[in-house]
Amino acid sequence: MNELKEARQAAGLTQQKMSEIFKIPKRTIENWEAGSRKPPEWAKLLVLEKLQRIKKENTEK
């Protein structure tokens, strides 16, 4: 499975919610997860870091 998709799901987010949080078009997230497009490495790292923080916040609730 795609690393971004796994991280998004682990954080408990839908593609739509992730789109709203990151201000990234939902279609872009769909393309990243499907593998038809790749995010720039710097963007991928930032997104993964933020998703990890969201996951941690959600598990602490």
C-alpha distance matrix in Angstrom:
0.0 3.8 6.4 8.7 7.2 6.8 10.3 11.6 11.1 12.5 15.3 16.0 16.0 15.8 15.2 19.0 19.8 17.6 19.5 22.7 22.2 21.2 23.4 20.8 21.0 18.5 18.1 17.1 14.2 13.3 13.6 11.6 8.5 9.4 10.0 13.7 14.8 14.2 15.9 18.7 17.8 20.4 18.9 15.4 17.1 19.3 16.7 14.6 18.1 19.2 16.2 17.0 20.6 20.0 18.1 21.1 23.5 22.1 22.3 25.8 27.2
3.8 0.0 3.8 5.6 5.2 6.2 8.7 9.9 10.6 12.2 14.3 15.5 14.8 14.6 13.3 17.1 17.9 15.2 16.8 20.2 19.6 18.1 20.3 17.5 18.0 15.9 15.6 14.0 11.3 11.0 11.0 8.4 5.8 7.7 7.7 11.4 11.8 10.8 12.2 15.0 14.3 16.8 15.2 11.8 13.8 16.0 13.4 11.8 15.4 16.6 14.0 15.1 18.7 18.2 17.0 20.0 22.3 21.4 22.0 25.3 26.7
6.4 3.8 0.0 3.8 5.5 5.2 6.2 8.6 10.0 10.5 12.3 14.3 14.1 14.8 13.8 17.4 17.4 14.4 16.4 19.5 18.2 16.7 19.4 17.1 18.3 16.7 17.0 14.9 12.0 12.8 13.0 9.7 8.1 10.8 10.4 14.0 13.4 11.4 11.7 13.9 12.5 14.5 13.2 9.5 10.7 13.0 10.8 8.5 11.9 13.5 11.1 11.8 15.5 15.6 14.3 17.0 19.6 19.1 19.6 22.7 24.4
8.7 5.6 3.8 0.0 3.8 5.5 5.1 6.1 8.6 9.8 10.5 12.4 11.3 11.9 10.6 14.0 13.9 10.8 12.7 15.7 14.5 13.0 15.6 13.4 14.8 13.3 14.0 11.9 8.7 10.3 11.0 7.7 6.5 10.1 10.3 13.2 12.1 10.4 9.9 12.5 11.8 13.2 11.1 7.8 9.7 11.0 8.0 6.7 10.5 11.2 8.8 10.6 13.8 13.4 12.9 16.0 17.9 17.5 18.7 21.6 23.0
7.2 5.2 5.5 3.8 0.0 3.8 5.4 5.1 6.1 8.4 9.8 10.6 9.6 9.6 8.7 12.5 12.8 10.5 12.6 15.7 15.1 14.3 16.7 14.4 15.0 12.6 13.4 12.3 8.7 9.1 10.8 8.5 5.7 9.0 10.4 13.4 13.3 12.5 12.7 15.7 15.4 16.9 14.5 11.4 13.4 14.3 11.0 9.8 13.3 13.4 10.3 12.2 15.3 14.0 13.1 16.5 18.3 17.0 18.2 21.5 22.4
6.8 6.2 5.2 5.5 3.8 0.0 3.8 5.5 5.2 6.0 8.6 9.9 10.3 11.3 11.5 15.1 14.8 12.6 15.4 18.0 16.8 16.4 19.3 17.5 18.5 16.1 17.2 16.0 12.4 12.9 14.5 11.9 9.2 12.1 13.2 16.6 16.5 15.2 15.3 17.9 16.8 18.1 16.2 12.8 13.9 15.1 12.1 9.8 12.9 13.4 9.9 10.7 14.1 13.2 11.3 14.5 16.8 15.5 15.9 19.4 20.7
10.3 8.7 6.2 5.1 5.4 3.8 0.0 3.8 5.5 5.0 6.2 8.7 9.0 11.0 11.3 14.5 13.3 10.8 13.9 16.1 14.2 13.9 17.1 15.9 17.5 15.7 17.4 15.8 12.3 13.8 15.4 12.5 10.7 14.2 15.0 18.1 17.2 15.4 14.5 16.7 15.4 16.0 14.1 11.0 11.4 12.0 9.1 6.7 9.3 9.6 6.2 7.0 10.4 9.8 8.3 11.4 13.7 12.9 13.8 16.8 18.3
11.6 9.9 8.6 6.1 5.1 5.5 3.8 0.0 3.8 5.5 5.1 6.5 5.6 7.2 7.7 10.8 9.7 7.4 10.7 12.8 11.5 11.6 14.6 13.5 14.8 12.7 14.8 13.8 10.1 11.6 14.0 11.8 9.9 13.4 15.0 17.6 16.8 15.7 14.6 17.2 16.7 17.1 14.4 11.9 13.0 12.8 9.2 8.3 10.9 9.8 6.3 8.6 11.1 9.2 8.6 12.2 13.5 12.2 13.9 17.0 17.7
11.1 10.6 10.0 8.6 6.1 5.2 5.5 3.8 0.0 3.8 5.3 5.0 5.7 7.1 8.9 11.9 11.0 9.9 13.2 15.1 14.2 15.0 17.7 16.6 17.4 14.7 16.7 16.4 12.6 13.1 15.8 14.0 11.3 14.3 16.4 19.1 19.0 18.3 17.8 20.6 20.0 20.6 18.1 15.4 16.4 16.4 13.0 11.6 13.9 13.0 9.2 10.7 13.1 10.9 9.1 12.8 14.1 12.0 13.1 16.6 17.0
12.5 12.2 10.5 9.8 8.4 6.0 5.0 5.5 3.8 0.0 3.8 5.3 7.7 10.3 12.2 14.9 13.3 12.0 15.6 17.1 15.4 16.2 19.5 18.8 20.2 17.9 20.0 19.2 15.4 16.4 18.8 16.5 14.1 17.2 18.8 21.8 21.4 20.1 19.3 21.6 20.4 20.7 18.6 15.8 15.9 16.1 13.1 10.9 12.5 12.0 8.2 8.3 10.8 9.2 6.4 9.7 11.6 9.8 10.1 13.7 14.7
15.3 14.3 12.3 10.5 9.8 8.6 6.2 5.1 5.3 3.8 0.0 3.8 5.6 9.1 11.2 13.2 10.8 9.6 13.4 14.2 12.2 13.5 16.8 16.7 18.4 16.5 19.2 18.4 14.8 16.5 19.1 16.8 15.0 18.5 20.0 22.7 21.8 20.4 19.0 21.1 20.2 19.9 17.5 15.3 15.3 14.5 11.5 10.1 11.0 9.5 6.0 6.9 8.3 5.8 4.0 7.8 8.8 7.2 8.8 11.9 12.6
16.0 15.5 14.3 12.4 10.6 9.9 8.7 6.5 5.0 5.3 3.8 0.0 3.8 6.9 10.0 11.6 9.4 9.6 13.2 13.9 12.7 14.6 17.4 17.3 18.4 15.9 18.7 18.7 15.1 16.1 19.2 17.7 15.5 18.6 20.7 23.2 22.8 22.0 20.9 23.4 22.9 22.8 20.0 17.9 18.5 17.6 14.3 13.4 14.6 12.7 9.3 10.6 11.7 8.5 7.1 10.6 10.7 8.0 9.8 13.1 12.8
16.0 14.8 14.1 11.3 9.6 10.3 9.0 5.6 5.7 7.7 5.6 3.8 0.0 3.8 6.5 7.9 5.8 6.1 9.5 10.4 9.7 11.6 14.0 13.8 14.7 12.3 15.3 15.4 12.0 13.2 16.5 15.3 13.5 16.6 18.9 20.9 20.3 19.8 18.5 21.3 21.3 21.1 18.0 16.3 17.4 16.2 12.7 12.7 14.3 12.0 8.9 11.5 12.4 9.1 9.1 12.8 12.5 10.4 13.0 15.8 15.3
15.8 14.6 14.8 11.9 9.6 11.3 11.0 7.2 7.1 10.3 9.1 6.9 3.8 0.0 3.8 5.3 5.2 6.2 8.5 9.9 10.6 12.2 13.7 13.0 12.8 9.8 12.6 13.5 10.3 10.8 14.4 14.0 12.1 14.6 17.4 19.0 18.8 19.0 18.2 21.3 21.9 22.1 18.7 17.2 19.0 18.0 14.2 14.7 16.9 14.7 11.8 14.7 15.8 12.7 12.8 16.5 16.2 14.0 16.5 19.4 18.7
15.2 13.3 13.8 10.6 8.7 11.5 11.3 7.7 8.9 12.2 11.2 10.0 6.5 3.8 0.0 3.8 5.6 5.1 6.0 8.7 10.0 10.5 11.5 9.9 9.4 6.2 8.9 9.7 6.7 7.4 10.9 10.9 9.6 12.1 14.7 15.8 15.4 15.9 15.2 18.5 19.5 19.9 16.4 15.1 17.5 16.6 12.8 13.9 16.6 14.5 12.1 15.5 16.8 14.1 14.8 18.4 18.4 16.7 19.4 22.1 21.7
19.0 17.1 17.4 14.0 12.5 15.1 14.5 10.8 11.9 14.9 13.2 11.6 7.9 5.3 3.8 0.0 3.8 5.4 5.0 6.4 8.8 10.1 10.2 9.5 8.6 5.9 9.3 10.9 8.9 9.7 13.2 13.7 13.0 15.2 17.8 18.3 17.7 18.4 17.3 20.4 21.8 21.8 18.0 17.4 19.7 18.2 14.6 16.4 18.5 15.8 14.0 17.5 18.2 15.1 16.4 19.9 19.1 17.5 20.6 22.9 21.9
19.8 17.9 17.4 13.9 12.8 14.8 13.3 9.7 11.0 13.3 10.8 9.4 5.8 5.2 5.6 3.8 0.0 3.8 5.3 5.1 6.2 8.6 9.7 10.2 10.6 8.8 12.5 13.1 10.8 12.4 15.7 15.4 14.7 17.5 19.8 20.8 19.8 19.8 18.2 20.8 21.8 21.2 17.6 17.0 18.7 16.7 13.3 14.9 16.4 13.3 11.6 15.0 15.1 11.9 13.5 16.7 15.5 14.1 17.4 19.5 18.5
17.6 15.2 14.4 10.8 10.5 12.6 10.8 7.4 9.9 12.0 9.6 9.6 6.1 6.2 5.1 5.4 3.8 0.0 3.8 5.4 5.1 6.0 8.0 7.9 9.2 7.9 11.3 10.9 8.2 10.7 13.5 12.5 12.2 15.4 17.2 18.4 16.9 16.5 14.6 17.2 18.0 17.4 13.8 13.2 14.9 13.1 9.6 11.4 13.2 10.4 8.9 12.6 13.1 10.5 12.2 15.5 15.0 14.2 17.3 19.4 19.1
19.5 16.8 16.4 12.7 12.6 15.4 13.9 10.7 13.2 15.6 13.4 13.2 9.5 8.5 6.0 5.0 5.3 3.8 0.0 3.8 5.6 5.4 5.5 4.9 5.7 5.2 8.8 8.6 7.2 9.9 12.3 12.1 12.7 15.4 17.0 17.4 15.8 15.9 14.0 16.6 18.1 17.5 13.7 13.9 16.2 14.2 11.0 13.6 15.5 12.8 12.0 15.8 16.2 13.9 15.9 19.1 18.4 17.8 21.0 23.0 22.5
22.7 20.2 19.5 15.7 15.7 18.0 16.1 12.8 15.1 17.1 14.2 13.9 10.4 9.9 8.7 6.4 5.1 5.4 3.8 0.0 3.8 5.7 5.2 7.0 8.1 8.3 12.0 12.1 11.0 13.5 16.1 15.9 16.4 19.1 20.8 21.2 19.5 19.4 17.1 19.3 20.7 19.6 15.9 16.5 18.2 15.6 12.8 15.5 16.6 13.4 13.0 16.7 16.2 13.6 16.2 19.0 17.6 17.1 20.7 22.1 21.3
22.2 19.6 18.2 14.5 15.1 16.8 14.2 11.5 14.2 15.4 12.2 12.7 9.7 10.6 10.0 8.8 6.2 5.1 5.6 3.8 0.0 3.8 5.7 8.0 10.4 10.7 14.3 13.5 11.9 15.0 17.3 16.2 16.7 19.9 21.2 22.1 20.0 19.2 16.6 18.3 19.1 17.6 14.1 14.7 15.7 12.8 10.3 12.9 13.4 9.9 10.1 13.5 12.7 10.4 13.5 15.9 14.4 14.6 18.1 19.3 18.8
21.2 18.1 16.7 13.0 14.3 16.4 13.9 11.6 15.0 16.2 13.5 14.6 11.6 12.2 10.5 10.1 8.6 6.0 5.4 5.7 3.8 0.0 3.8 5.3 8.7 9.9 12.8 11.2 10.1 13.6 15.2 13.8 15.1 18.3 19.0 19.7 17.2 16.2 13.2 14.7 15.8 14.2 10.6 11.6 13.0 10.1 7.9 11.2 12.0 9.2 10.0 13.5 13.2 11.9 14.7 17.1 16.4 16.9 20.1 21.5 21.5
23.4 20.3 19.4 15.6 16.7 19.3 17.1 14.6 17.7 19.5 16.8 17.4 14.0 13.7 11.5 10.2 9.7 8.0 5.5 5.2 5.7 3.8 0.0 3.8 6.6 8.9 11.6 10.5 10.6 13.8 15.2 14.7 16.4 19.0 19.8 19.8 17.3 16.9 14.1 15.7 17.5 16.0 12.4 14.0 15.9 13.1 11.2 14.7 15.6 12.9 13.7 17.3 16.9 15.4 18.3 20.8 19.8 20.2 23.5 24.8 24.5
20.8 17.5 17.1 13.4 14.4 17.5 15.9 13.5 16.6 18.8 16.7 17.3 13.8 13.0 9.9 9.5 10.2 7.9 4.9 7.0 8.0 5.3 3.8 0.0 3.8 6.3 8.4 6.7 7.2 10.5 11.5 11.2 13.1 15.6 16.2 16.0 13.6 13.5 11.1 13.1 15.4 14.6 10.9 12.1 14.7 12.7 10.4 13.8 15.6 13.5 13.7 17.4 17.9 16.5 18.8 21.6 21.2 21.3 24.4 26.2 26.1
21.0 18.0 18.3 14.8 15.0 18.5 17.5 14.8 17.4 20.2 18.4 18.4 14.7 12.8 9.4 8.6 10.6 9.2 5.7 8.1 10.4 8.7 6.6 3.8 0.0 3.8 5.3 5.3 6.8 8.9 10.1 11.0 12.8 14.5 15.7 14.9 13.1 14.0 12.5 15.1 17.7 17.5 13.8 14.7 17.7 16.1 13.6 16.6 18.8 16.8 16.4 20.2 20.9 19.1 21.1 24.2 23.8 23.3 26.4 28.5 28.2
18.5 15.9 16.7 13.3 12.6 16.1 15.7 12.7 14.7 17.9 16.5 15.9 12.3 9.8 6.2 5.9 8.8 7.9 5.2 8.3 10.7 9.9 8.9 6.3 3.8 0.0 3.8 5.4 5.2 6.2 8.7 9.9 10.6 12.2 14.2 13.9 12.9 14.1 13.3 16.5 18.7 19.0 15.3 15.2 18.2 17.1 13.9 16.3 18.9 16.9 15.6 19.3 20.4 18.2 19.7 23.1 22.8 21.8 24.8 27.2 26.7
18.1 15.6 17.0 14.0 13.4 17.2 17.4 14.8 16.7 20.0 19.2 18.7 15.3 12.6 8.9 9.3 12.5 11.3 8.8 12.0 14.3 12.8 11.6 8.4 5.3 3.8 0.0 3.8 5.4 4.9 6.1 8.6 9.8 10.3 12.1 11.0 10.4 12.5 12.5 15.8 18.4 19.3 15.9 15.7 19.2 18.6 15.7 17.9 20.8 19.4 18.1 21.7 23.2 21.3 22.5 26.0 26.0 25.0 27.8 30.3 30.1
17.1 14.0 14.9 11.9 12.3 16.0 15.8 13.8 16.4 19.2 18.4 18.7 15.4 13.5 9.7 10.9 13.1 10.9 8.6 12.1 13.5 11.2 10.5 6.7 5.3 5.4 3.8 0.0 3.8 5.4 5.1 6.2 8.6 9.8 10.5 9.6 7.9 9.3 8.8 12.0 14.7 15.6 12.3 12.2 15.8 15.4 12.9 15.2 18.2 17.1 16.3 19.7 21.4 20.0 21.3 24.6 25.0 24.4 27.0 29.5 29.7
14.2 11.3 12.0 8.7 8.7 12.4 12.3 10.1 12.6 15.4 14.8 15.1 12.0 10.3 6.7 8.9 10.8 8.2 7.2 11.0 11.9 10.1 10.6 7.2 6.8 5.2 5.4 3.8 0.0 3.8 5.4 5.1 6.1 8.5 9.8 10.3 9.0 9.6 9.0 12.6 14.4 15.3 11.9 10.9 14.3 14.0 10.8 12.6 15.7 14.7 13.2 16.6 18.5 17.0 17.9 21.3 21.9 21.1 23.5 26.2 26.4
13.3 11.0 12.8 10.3 9.1 12.9 13.8 11.6 13.1 16.4 16.5 16.1 13.2 10.8 7.4 9.7 12.4 10.7 9.9 13.5 15.0 13.6 13.8 10.5 8.9 6.2 4.9 5.4 3.8 0.0 3.8 5.5 5.2 6.0 8.5 8.7 8.9 10.6 11.3 15.1 16.9 18.4 15.2 13.9 17.3 17.5 14.2 15.4 18.9 18.0 16.0 19.2 21.3 19.6 20.0 23.6 24.3 23.0 25.2 28.2 28.3
13.6 11.0 13.0 11.0 10.8 14.5 15.4 14.0 15.8 18.8 19.1 19.2 16.5 14.4 10.9 13.2 15.7 13.5 12.3 16.1 17.3 15.2 15.2 11.5 10.1 8.7 6.1 5.1 5.4 3.8 0.0 3.8 5.5 5.1 6.0 5.2 5.3 7.7 9.3 13.0 15.1 17.1 14.4 13.1 16.8 17.5 14.8 16.1 19.6 19.3 17.7 20.7 23.1 21.8 22.3 25.7 26.7 25.8 27.9 30.8 31.2
11.6 8.4 9.7 7.7 8.5 11.9 12.5 11.8 14.0 16.5 16.8 17.7 15.3 14.0 10.9 13.7 15.4 12.5 12.1 15.9 16.2 13.8 14.7 11.2 11.0 9.9 8.6 6.2 5.1 5.5 3.8 0.0 3.8 5.5 5.2 6.4 5.1 5.4 6.6 10.3 11.9 14.0 11.4 9.6 13.3 14.3 11.7 12.6 16.2 16.4 14.9 17.6 20.2 19.4 19.7 23.0 24.3 23.7 25.5 28.4 29.2
8.5 5.8 8.1 6.5 5.7 9.2 10.7 9.9 11.3 14.1 15.0 15.5 13.5 12.1 9.6 13.0 14.7 12.2 12.7 16.4 16.7 15.1 16.4 13.1 12.8 10.6 9.8 8.6 6.1 5.2 5.5 3.8 0.0 3.8 5.4 7.8 8.1 8.6 9.9 13.5 14.3 16.5 13.9 11.5 14.6 15.8 12.7 12.8 16.5 16.6 14.4 16.8 19.7 18.6 18.3 21.7 23.2 22.1 23.7 26.8 27.5
9.4 7.7 10.8 10.1 9.0 12.1 14.2 13.4 14.3 17.2 18.5 18.6 16.6 14.6 12.1 15.2 17.5 15.4 15.4 19.1 19.9 18.3 19.0 15.6 14.5 12.2 10.3 9.8 8.5 6.0 5.1 5.5 3.8 0.0 3.8 5.6 7.6 9.4 11.8 15.4 16.5 19.1 16.8 14.5 17.8 19.2 16.4 16.4 20.2 20.4 18.2 20.5 23.5 22.3 21.9 25.4 26.8 25.6 27.1 30.3 30.9
10.0 7.7 10.4 10.3 10.4 13.2 15.0 15.0 16.4 18.8 20.0 20.7 18.9 17.4 14.7 17.8 19.8 17.2 17.0 20.8 21.2 19.0 19.8 16.2 15.7 14.2 12.1 10.5 9.8 8.5 6.0 5.2 5.4 3.8 0.0 3.8 5.4 6.6 9.7 12.9 14.0 17.0 15.3 13.0 16.3 18.2 16.0 16.0 19.8 20.5 18.7 20.9 23.9 23.3 23.0 26.2 28.0 27.2 28.5 31.6 32.6
13.7 11.4 14.0 13.2 13.4 16.6 18.1 17.6 19.1 21.8 22.7 23.2 20.9 19.0 15.8 18.3 20.8 18.4 17.4 21.2 22.1 19.7 19.8 16.0 14.9 13.9 11.0 9.6 10.3 8.7 5.2 6.4 7.8 5.6 3.8 0.0 3.8 7.0 10.2 13.3 15.3 18.1 16.3 14.8 18.4 19.9 17.8 18.5 22.2 22.6 21.2 23.6 26.4 25.7 25.8 29.1 30.5 29.7 31.4 34.4 35.2
14.8 11.8 13.4 12.1 13.3 16.5 17.2 16.8 19.0 21.4 21.8 22.8 20.3 18.8 15.4 17.7 19.8 16.9 15.8 19.5 20.0 17.2 17.3 13.6 13.1 12.9 10.4 7.9 9.0 8.9 5.3 5.1 8.1 7.6 5.4 3.8 0.0 3.8 6.7 9.7 12.0 14.7 12.8 11.9 15.6 16.9 15.2 16.4 19.8 20.2 19.3 21.9 24.4 24.0 24.5 27.6 28.9 28.6 30.4 33.2 34.1
14.2 10.8 11.4 10.4 12.5 15.2 15.4 15.7 18.3 20.1 20.4 22.0 19.8 19.0 15.9 18.4 19.8 16.5 15.9 19.4 19.2 16.2 16.9 13.5 14.0 14.1 12.5 9.3 9.6 10.6 7.7 5.4 8.6 9.4 6.6 7.0 3.8 0.0 3.8 6.5 8.3 11.2 9.9 8.6 12.1 13.9 12.7 13.6 16.9 17.8 17.3 19.5 22.1 22.1 22.7 25.4 27.0 27.1 28.7 31.3 32.6
15.9 12.2 11.7 9.9 12.7 15.3 14.5 14.6 17.8 19.3 19.0 20.9 18.5 18.2 15.2 17.3 18.2 14.6 14.0 17.1 16.6 13.2 14.1 11.1 12.5 13.3 12.5 8.8 9.0 11.3 9.3 6.6 9.9 11.8 9.7 10.2 6.7 3.8 0.0 3.8 6.2 8.1 6.2 5.8 9.4 10.6 9.8 11.4 14.2 15.0 15.0 17.4 19.5 19.8 20.8 23.4 24.7 25.2 27.0 29.3 30.5
18.7 15.0 13.9 12.5 15.7 17.9 16.7 17.2 20.6 21.6 21.1 23.4 21.3 21.3 18.5 20.4 20.8 17.2 16.6 19.3 18.3 14.7 15.7 13.1 15.1 16.5 15.8 12.0 12.6 15.1 13.0 10.3 13.5 15.4 12.9 13.3 9.7 6.5 3.8 0.0 3.8 5.5 5.3 6.2 8.8 10.1 10.6 12.3 14.3 15.6 16.4 18.4 20.2 21.1 22.4 24.5 25.9 26.8 28.6 30.5 32.0
17.8 14.3 12.5 11.8 15.4 16.8 15.4 16.7 20.0 20.4 20.2 22.9 21.3 21.9 19.5 21.8 21.8 18.0 18.1 20.7 19.1 15.8 17.5 15.4 17.7 18.7 18.4 14.7 14.4 16.9 15.1 11.9 14.3 16.5 14.0 15.3 12.0 8.3 6.2 3.8 0.0 3.8 5.4 5.0 6.2 8.7 9.9 10.5 12.3 14.3 15.3 16.5 18.6 20.0 20.9 22.6 24.5 25.6 27.0 28.8 30.8
20.4 16.8 14.5 13.2 16.9 18.1 16.0 17.1 20.6 20.7 19.9 22.8 21.1 22.1 19.9 21.8 21.2 17.4 17.5 19.6 17.6 14.2 16.0 14.6 17.5 19.0 19.3 15.6 15.3 18.4 17.1 14.0 16.5 19.1 17.0 18.1 14.7 11.2 8.1 5.5 3.8 0.0 3.8 5.5 5.2 6.3 8.7 10.0 10.7 12.5 14.3 15.6 16.9 18.6 20.1 21.5 22.9 24.5 26.1 27.5 29.4
18.9 15.2 13.2 11.1 14.5 16.2 14.1 14.4 18.1 18.6 17.5 20.0 18.0 18.7 16.4 18.0 17.6 13.8 13.7 15.9 14.1 10.6 12.4 10.9 13.8 15.3 15.9 12.3 11.9 15.2 14.4 11.4 13.9 16.8 15.3 16.3 12.8 9.9 6.2 5.3 5.4 3.8 0.0 3.8 5.4 5.1 6.1 8.5 9.9 10.7 12.2 14.2 15.5 16.5 18.2 20.0 21.1 22.4 24.4 25.9 27.4
15.4 11.8 9.5 7.8 11.4 12.8 11.0 11.9 15.4 15.8 15.3 17.9 16.3 17.2 15.1 17.4 17.0 13.2 13.9 16.5 14.7 11.6 14.0 12.1 14.7 15.2 15.7 12.2 10.9 13.9 13.1 9.6 11.5 14.5 13.0 14.8 11.9 8.6 5.8 6.2 5.0 5.5 3.8 0.0 3.8 5.5 5.2 6.1 8.5 10.0 10.5 12.2 14.3 15.3 16.3 18.3 20.0 20.9 22.5 24.4 26.1
17.1 13.8 10.7 9.7 13.4 13.9 11.4 13.0 16.4 15.9 15.3 18.5 17.4 19.0 17.5 19.7 18.7 14.9 16.2 18.2 15.7 13.0 15.9 14.7 17.7 18.2 19.2 15.8 14.3 17.3 16.8 13.3 14.6 17.8 16.3 18.4 15.6 12.1 9.4 8.8 6.2 5.2 5.4 3.8 0.0 3.8 5.5 5.2 6.1 8.7 9.9 10.6 12.5 14.3 15.3 16.6 18.5 20.0 21.2 22.8 24.9
19.3 16.0 13.0 11.0 14.3 15.1 12.0 12.8 16.4 16.1 14.5 17.6 16.2 18.0 16.6 18.2 16.7 13.1 14.2 15.6 12.8 10.1 13.1 12.7 16.1 17.1 18.6 15.4 14.0 17.5 17.5 14.3 15.8 19.2 18.2 19.9 16.9 13.9 10.6 10.1 8.7 6.3 5.1 5.5 3.8 0.0 3.8 5.5 5.2 6.2 8.6 9.9 10.8 12.4 14.3 15.5 16.7 18.4 20.2 21.4 23.2
16.7 13.4 10.8 8.0 11.0 12.1 9.1 9.2 13.0 13.1 11.5 14.3 12.7 14.2 12.8 14.6 13.3 9.6 11.0 12.8 10.3 7.9 11.2 10.4 13.6 13.9 15.7 12.9 10.8 14.2 14.8 11.7 12.7 16.4 16.0 17.8 15.2 12.7 9.8 10.6 9.9 8.7 6.1 5.2 5.5 3.8 0.0 3.8 5.4 5.2 6.1 8.6 9.9 10.5 12.2 14.2 15.3 16.3 18.4 20.1 21.5
14.6 11.8 8.5 6.7 9.8 9.8 6.7 8.3 11.6 10.9 10.1 13.4 12.7 14.7 13.9 16.4 14.9 11.4 13.6 15.5 12.9 11.2 14.7 13.8 16.6 16.3 17.9 15.2 12.6 15.4 16.1 12.6 12.8 16.4 16.0 18.5 16.4 13.6 11.4 12.3 10.5 10.0 8.5 6.1 5.2 5.5 3.8 0.0 3.8 5.5 5.1 6.2 8.7 9.9 10.4 12.3 14.3 15.2 16.5 18.5 20.4
18.1 15.4 11.9 10.5 13.3 12.9 9.3 10.9 13.9 12.5 11.0 14.6 14.3 16.9 16.6 18.5 16.4 13.2 15.5 16.6 13.4 12.0 15.6 15.6 18.8 18.9 20.8 18.2 15.7 18.9 19.6 16.2 16.5 20.2 19.8 22.2 19.8 16.9 14.2 14.3 12.3 10.7 9.9 8.5 6.1 5.2 5.4 3.8 0.0 3.8 5.5 5.2 6.4 8.8 10.0 10.8 12.5 14.4 15.6 16.9 19.0
19.2 16.6 13.5 11.2 13.4 13.4 9.6 9.8 13.0 12.0 9.5 12.7 12.0 14.7 14.5 15.8 13.3 10.4 12.8 13.4 9.9 9.2 12.9 13.5 16.8 16.9 19.4 17.1 14.7 18.0 19.3 16.4 16.6 20.4 20.5 22.6 20.2 17.8 15.0 15.6 14.3 12.5 10.7 10.0 8.7 6.2 5.2 5.5 3.8 0.0 3.8 5.3 5.1 6.3 8.6 9.8 10.5 12.3 14.3 15.4 17.0
16.2 14.0 11.1 8.8 10.3 9.9 6.2 6.3 9.2 8.2 6.0 9.3 8.9 11.8 12.1 14.0 11.6 8.9 12.0 13.0 10.1 10.0 13.7 13.7 16.4 15.6 18.1 16.3 13.2 16.0 17.7 14.9 14.4 18.2 18.7 21.2 19.3 17.3 15.0 16.4 15.3 14.3 12.2 10.5 9.9 8.6 6.1 5.1 5.5 3.8 0.0 3.8 5.4 5.0 6.1 8.6 9.8 10.4 12.3 14.3 15.7
17.0 15.1 11.8 10.6 12.2 10.7 7.0 8.6 10.7 8.3 6.9 10.6 11.5 14.7 15.5 17.5 15.0 12.6 15.8 16.7 13.5 13.5 17.3 17.4 20.2 19.3 21.7 19.7 16.6 19.2 20.7 17.6 16.8 20.5 20.9 23.6 21.9 19.5 17.4 18.4 16.5 15.6 14.2 12.2 10.6 9.9 8.6 6.2 5.2 5.3 3.8 0.0 3.8 5.5 5.1 6.2 8.7 9.9 10.7 12.4 14.7
20.6 18.7 15.5 13.8 15.3 14.1 10.4 11.1 13.1 10.8 8.3 11.7 12.4 15.8 16.8 18.2 15.1 13.1 16.2 16.2 12.7 13.2 16.9 17.9 20.9 20.4 23.2 21.4 18.5 21.3 23.1 20.2 19.7 23.5 23.9 26.4 24.4 22.1 19.5 20.2 18.6 16.9 15.5 14.3 12.5 10.8 9.9 8.7 6.4 5.1 5.4 3.8 0.0 3.8 5.4 5.1 6.1 8.6 10.0 10.7 12.7
20.0 18.2 15.6 13.4 14.0 13.2 9.8 9.2 10.9 9.2 5.8 8.5 9.1 12.7 14.1 15.1 11.9 10.5 13.9 13.6 10.4 11.9 15.4 16.5 19.1 18.2 21.3 20.0 17.0 19.6 21.8 19.4 18.6 22.3 23.3 25.7 24.0 22.1 19.8 21.1 20.0 18.6 16.5 15.3 14.3 12.4 10.5 9.9 8.8 6.3 5.0 5.5 3.8 0.0 3.8 5.4 5.1 6.1 8.6 9.9 11.0
18.1 17.0 14.3 12.9 13.1 11.3 8.3 8.6 9.1 6.4 4.0 7.1 9.1 12.8 14.8 16.4 13.5 12.2 15.9 16.2 13.5 14.7 18.3 18.8 21.1 19.7 22.5 21.3 17.9 20.0 22.3 19.7 18.3 21.9 23.0 25.8 24.5 22.7 20.8 22.4 20.9 20.1 18.2 16.3 15.3 14.3 12.2 10.4 10.0 8.6 6.1 5.1 5.4 3.8 0.0 3.8 5.5 5.1 6.2 8.7 10.3
21.1 20.0 17.0 16.0 16.5 14.5 11.4 12.2 12.8 9.7 7.8 10.6 12.8 16.5 18.4 19.9 16.7 15.5 19.1 19.0 15.9 17.1 20.8 21.6 24.2 23.1 26.0 24.6 21.3 23.6 25.7 23.0 21.7 25.4 26.2 29.1 27.6 25.4 23.4 24.5 22.6 21.5 20.0 18.3 16.6 15.5 14.2 12.3 10.8 9.8 8.6 6.2 5.1 5.4 3.8 0.0 3.8 5.4 5.2 6.3 8.9
23.5 22.3 19.6 17.9 18.3 16.8 13.7 13.5 14.1 11.6 8.8 10.7 12.5 16.2 18.4 19.1 15.5 15.0 18.4 17.6 14.4 16.4 19.8 21.2 23.8 22.8 26.0 25.0 21.9 24.3 26.7 24.3 23.2 26.8 28.0 30.5 28.9 27.0 24.7 25.9 24.5 22.9 21.1 20.0 18.5 16.7 15.3 14.3 12.5 10.5 9.8 8.7 6.1 5.1 5.5 3.8 0.0 3.8 5.5 5.2 6.6
22.1 21.4 19.1 17.5 17.0 15.5 12.9 12.2 12.0 9.8 7.2 8.0 10.4 14.0 16.7 17.5 14.1 14.2 17.8 17.1 14.6 16.9 20.2 21.3 23.3 21.8 25.0 24.4 21.1 23.0 25.8 23.7 22.1 25.6 27.2 29.7 28.6 27.1 25.2 26.8 25.6 24.5 22.4 20.9 20.0 18.4 16.3 15.2 14.4 12.3 10.4 9.9 8.6 6.1 5.1 5.4 3.8 0.0 3.8 5.5 5.5
22.3 22.0 19.6 18.7 18.2 15.9 13.8 13.9 13.1 10.1 8.8 9.8 13.0 16.5 19.4 20.6 17.4 17.3 21.0 20.7 18.1 20.1 23.5 24.4 26.4 24.8 27.8 27.0 23.5 25.2 27.9 25.5 23.7 27.1 28.5 31.4 30.4 28.7 27.0 28.6 27.0 26.1 24.4 22.5 21.2 20.2 18.4 16.5 15.6 14.3 12.3 10.7 10.0 8.6 6.2 5.2 5.5 3.8 0.0 3.8 5.5
25.8 25.3 22.7 21.6 21.5 19.4 16.8 17.0 16.6 13.7 11.9 13.1 15.8 19.4 22.1 22.9 19.5 19.4 23.0 22.1 19.3 21.5 24.8 26.2 28.5 27.2 30.3 29.5 26.2 28.2 30.8 28.4 26.8 30.3 31.6 34.4 33.2 31.3 29.3 30.5 28.8 27.5 25.9 24.4 22.8 21.4 20.1 18.5 16.9 15.4 14.3 12.4 10.7 9.9 8.7 6.3 5.2 5.5 3.8 0.0 3.8
27.2 26.7 24.4 23.0 22.4 20.7 18.3 17.7 17.0 14.7 12.6 12.8 15.3 18.7 21.7 21.9 18.5 19.1 22.5 21.3 18.8 21.5 24.5 26.1 28.2 26.7 30.1 29.7 26.4 28.3 31.2 29.2 27.5 30.9 32.6 35.2 34.1 32.6 30.5 32.0 30.8 29.4 27.4 26.1 24.9 23.2 21.5 20.4 19.0 17.0 15.7 14.7 12.7 11.0 10.3 8.9 6.6 5.5 5.5 3.8 0.0
